[in-house]
Amino acid sequence: MVADRKTLAYKRFDAQDEIIVLFNLESTQLNFTLPINSTWVDLLTNKQIKGTSLVLKPFTAAILKKSE
């Protein structure tokens, strides 16, 4: 888990799944670095995220599940 100012990021995983939860409670957008270059699905929006970073708008969150 990483908490810095008004941001929080943590990862949970088991043998089958990997999930990353990100919160941006700042009043500006922030760039979060994802751990590996992979494809993720945001479980809140059902959008696919590819690459090693994600920009979150102010006061938003993302719950990312690693896609196979």
C-alpha positions in Angstrom: 0.0 0.0 0.0 1.2 3.5 -0.9 -0.3 6.7 0.6 1.0 10.1 -0.4 -0.9 13.3 0.3 -4.4 12.6 -0.8 -3.7 9.5 -2.9 -3.9 5.8 -2.1 -2.8 2.8 -4.1 -2.8 -0.8 -3.2 -2.6 -4.2 -4.8 -4.2 -7.6 -4.0 -3.4 -10.8 -5.7 -3.6 -14.6 -5.5 -2.6 -17.4 -7.8 -5.2 -16.4 -10.4 -6.1 -12.7 -10.2 -4.4 -9.4 -9.6 -6.3 -6.2 -8.6 -5.0 -2.7 -8.2 -7.1 -0.1 -6.4 -6.2 3.6 -7.0 -7.7 6.7 -5.3 -7.1 10.3 -6.4 -8.5 12.7 -3.7 -6.5 15.6 -5.0 -8.0 18.6 -6.8 -5.8 18.0 -9.8 -5.4 15.0 -12.1 -2.6 12.6 -11.3 -0.6 10.0 -13.2 -0.3 6.6 -11.5 2.4 4.2 -12.7 1.2 0.6 -13.2 3.5 -2.2 -12.2 4.0 -3.9 -15.6 3.1 -3.2 -19.2 -0.1 -5.2 -19.4 -3.8 -5.0 -20.1 -6.2 -4.1 -17.3 -9.9 -3.8 -17.0 -11.3 -1.0 -14.8 -14.1 -2.8 -12.8 -15.9 0.6 -12.2 -16.2 1.6 -15.9 -15.5 -1.7 -17.7 -12.9 0.1 -19.8 -9.6 -1.5 -20.9 -6.4 0.1 -19.8 -3.1 -0.7 -21.7 0.4 0.4 -20.9 2.3 1.4 -17.8 0.4 4.4 -16.6 -3.1 5.7 -15.8 -4.2 9.3 -15.4 -7.0 9.8 -12.9 -9.1 12.9 -12.8 -9.6 14.8 -9.5 -11.6 13.0 -6.8 -11.9 9.7 -8.8 -10.9 6.1 -8.3 -10.1 3.0 -10.3 -10.2 -0.7 -9.6 -8.1 -2.5 -12.1 -8.1 -6.2 -12.7 -5.3 -7.7 -14.8 -6.7 -9.1 -18.0 -5.3 -12.3 -19.5 
